[in-house]
Amino acid sequence: MNKMLTAVLLPTLLCVPTWGAVDAFKVTTDKTVDASSLETLVQDVFRLSGAKTNDEKGIAIYNYLHAAIFHRSYPNEKAPQSVGPLKVLNVYGWGLCGGQHTVLKALFETAGWQVRYRGWQGHTTIETQYDGKWHYYDVFLKCYYWNKDKSSVAGQDDINADASIVMDGPKDDRVPKDSYLCCGDEAKGVVSGCKGSKPQGISKHEDGWASVTGRDKGSSPLLTLSSGGAVKLEWKNEPKMMVADPQDSGNHTCGNKDFRNNPVLGPILEHYGPRMYANGTFSYAPDFSKAADVADIELTKAKATGGKLVAEGQGTAIFKANLPYPYAAAKLDAAFDGGDGKLFVSVDAGKTWQPAQAGDISTLVRQKYDVWIKAEFPGSLAKLALQATIEHNRGAQPYLLNGKNTITVSAKDNKLPADSVLTVTYAYQEATAPAKRNQYNGAGITYGETKVVKKEVTQLPFTFDIDAGGNTPPKMLYIERALSGK
């Protein structure tokens, strides 16, 4: 995981070095899945589903992934960046068959099972092995099948030996109840796909497919936040702010077929229309008069005094705005006193620097995660502020459900930085739906006034409750994590 900043000695403010960032700043709830690691994800899926047998656990993982990601193209990033399972889940939330099944593969492997790819004509599938048998789950086509005696989930060789496992599956109640082939694929295509497939060898954990690697490389979904910063993850999206393709609508290519008839997913997803990317904001504006805000700035021949960064010769200040979410757009503001200052941007941990101007720096930072800003000044730097639009997958966030939600705030080593104020904010609208309805498409739902619950974190871990009213899950607006100096 990337460290944001190195603590510096500030003679005019402090007598000892301090650390102003919160590392691995995480918010979870008792009703949602913690997607910050493959291990926590699988543990929570099993806990929330109550799964006991391996078939139940396999179905629970399948159901989670059906809820968390949707159909679109493969997510791509330019080297040396790459897209692994946790990035698919936390950042993008979409992919094609081989990518989605690489995420499923990673979850099955984390559960302790072996996995193999099994290619069809124009489609990539996987099978997982437990209880001495191979089992076929297809989170892209939206299907799995119990064997005829309902003793276990069938494998593709089982289907090849008896096509009625598939063809009679709905009639015999041996398929997913609420999501079976919900995006329009046909059972006969499943039969022909299995028949033409050949299994590959047992996959290694690092094995991936197309643009999706088997494990995440050089990235983490955990947030390190410097004092003076705030990350707000919203449930809406901004036009042309999809980092992979700003001209693309970003919609699920199958509309809302995957949840409109689903009594489990529908109430959670229907408030927002067809699934698509989501945006949020990142703001970073350290107050140079506050020790905590300055503690994470790398200073060379400069010190903080009088609310400014004052040069001792030719001063340099480096601000590291690293995020687990990619930048879609950004604006930079700076104010220099006593001489011309210069600004530079690095997206490779300071190996190379590109000259920048105050204003729009979107072309320099789009689809990047580790953004460093360098200011050089002969006099003083009075202000530096970064305001960015970022992208994330709202389907993997710790949303609220109606009823009591217990929220937990934690961090690495559960240590709060000195002289800082840490806050977590939830904003939502309670929702009331008609008592009887056949589809979950937002029709007939009424929403209450916006409720904002803001908590100052006084110790870690920190817990608090939110009781969300209504008879259906509330409409989420945003979750914000913020850190500021006292």
Secondary structure, 3 states (H helix, E strand, C coil): CCCCCCCCCCCCCCCCCCCCCEEEEEEEECCCCCCCCHHHHHHHHHHHHCCCCHHHHHHHHHHHHHHHCEECCCCCCCCCCCECHHHHHHHHCEECHHHHHHHHHHHHHHCCCEEEEEEECCEEEEEEEECCEEEEEECCCCEECECCCCCCECCHHHHHHCCHHHHCCCCCCCCCCCCCCCCCCCHHHHHHHHHCCEEEEECCCCCCECCECCCCCCCCCCEEECCCEEEEEECCCCCCCCCCCCCCCCCCCCCCCCCCCCCCCHHHHHHHCCCCCEEEEEEECCCCCCHHHHCCCEEEEEEEECCEEEEEEEEEEEEEEECCCCEEEEEEEEEEECCCCEEEEECCCCCCCEEECCEECHHHHCCCCEEEEEEEECCEEEEEEEEEEEEECHHHCCCCCCEEEEEEEECHHHCCCCCEEEEEEEEEEEEECCCCCCCCCCCCCEEEEEEEEEEEECCCCEEEEEEECECEEEEEEEEEEEEEEC
